[in-house]
Amino acid sequence: MTEERHFDLSRVERRVENALRNFAGNGANGGGEVPDISAAERIDKIGNISALAIIEASEMTAKDIEAAAQAAVDIATDIMEEARQLATELRANGKKMSERLKEFAALANRVSTAMRNTRAEVVDSSETPPSVGGFDDAGGAEPT
């Protein structure tokens, strides 16, 4: 695009230079002779050539602006797509973490219940002393 722009600007510059030469009388006949055209015709010719040069320069600039805007839109589209992917991954990871936390809570609840039950059994069994030597607390033999 830069090379194309340079080419277009060079062409515009040449046209303006030619218009100025023509206005000064060093025009198309190349011999330095004043052509047989009036000053009004020269002014019209310069005006027309200058107008064309301005139109070309404006068109070139407009195309550059459009290209820059399109590049910004393309970059924004890429950023939006990446943001969507990240959001999707975040949702999936959040769901997985939530499921794992629920599993952990259920496991922690089972462990807590098992520990409570074990403690209750230990406490209950300590209130009734264990039998020693195969005899119960009444002094008799335990049934076998």
TORPA-424154 format. One record per residue (C-alpha): z, x negated, y; residue in one letter. Coordinates in steps of 0.1 Angstrom, whole numbers, padded with zeros to 4 digits, always signed. Each point is the difference from the previous one (the first is absolute). Layout:
TORPA-424154
ZXYA...
//
This chain:
TORPA-424154
+0000+0000+0000M+0008-0029+0024T-0035-0016-0006E-0017+0034+0006E+0020+0004+0031R-0009-0034+0013H-0037+0007-0007F+0002+0033+0019D+0018-0015+0029L-0026-0028+0002S-0028+0026+0001R+0018+0019+0028V+0005-0033+0019E-0037-0009-0003R-0010+0035+0013R+0022-0003+0030V-0013-0035+0007E-0036+0012-0003N+0008+0029+0024A+0014-0024+0025L-0030-0024-0003R-0023+0029+0005N+0019+0011+0030F-0001-0035+0015A-0038-0001-0005G-0001-0025-0029N-0011+0027-0025G-0025+0006-0027A-0029-0019+0014N+0020-0033-0004G-0017-0018+0028G+0026+0008+0026G-0024+0023+0017E+0014+0032+0014V-0013+0029-0020P-0018+0028+0017D+0029+0025-0003I+0022+0013+0028S+0037-0007+0005A+0007+0036-0010A-0018-0005-0033E+0020-0032-0006R+0033+0018+0008I-0010+0028-0024D-0009-0025-0027K+0033-0019+0004I+0019+0033+0000G-0017+0011-0032N+0006-0033-0017I+0036-0002+0012S+0006+0036-0012A-0014-0009-0034L+0022-0031-0002A+0030+0021+0009I-0009+0026-0026I-0004-0027-0027E+0033-0017+0010A+0018+0033+0000S-0015+0010-0034E+0011-0033-0014M+0035+0003+0013T+0002+0036-0012A-0010-0011-0035K+0026-0028+0001D+0027+0026+0010I-0011+0023-0028E+0001-0028-0025A+0035-0010+0011A+0011+0036-0003A-0015+0003-0034Q+0018-0032-0011A+0033+0014+0013A-0006+0033-0019V-0009-0020-0032D+0032-0021+0003I+0021+0032+0007A-0016+0016-0031T+0010-0030-0021D+0035+0000+0014I+0003+0038-0008M-0012-0005-0036E+0025-0028-0005E+0028+0021+0015A-0009+0029-0024R+0002-0024-0029Q+0033-0014+0011L+0014+0036+0005A-0012+0010-0034T+0016-0031-0016E+0033+0006+0020L+0001+0036-0012R-0005-0011-0036A+0026-0027+0002N+0025+0024+0017G-0006+0025-0028K+0006-0027-0027K+0032-0012+0018M+0013+0036+0002S-0007+0005-0037E+0018-0033-0009R+0030+0010+0022L+0002+0034-0017K+0000-0018-0034E+0026-0024+0012F+0022+0028+0013A-0003+0018-0034A+0009-0032-0018L+0029-0007+0023A+0013+0036-0006N-0002-0005-0038R+0018-0033+0002V+0026+0015+0023S+0005+0029-0024T+0002-0023-0030A+0026-0022+0018M+0021+0030+0009R-0001+0014-0035N+0009-0035-0015T+0029-0003+0025R+0012+0035-0008A-0001-0008-0037E+0019-0033+0006V+0026+0018+0021V+0004+0028-0025D+0004-0024-0029S+0027-0020+0019S+0021+0031+0004E+0002+0003-0038T+0009-0034-0014P-0022-0012-0028P+0014+0000-0035S+0014-0032-0013V-0003-0013-0035G-0016+0032-0013G+0029+0022+0009F+0000+0028+0025D+0026+0005+0028D+0021+0022-0023A+0006-0029-0023G-0020+0014-0029G-0031-0014-0016A-0033+0010+0015E-0022+0021-0022P-0029-0020-0014T
//
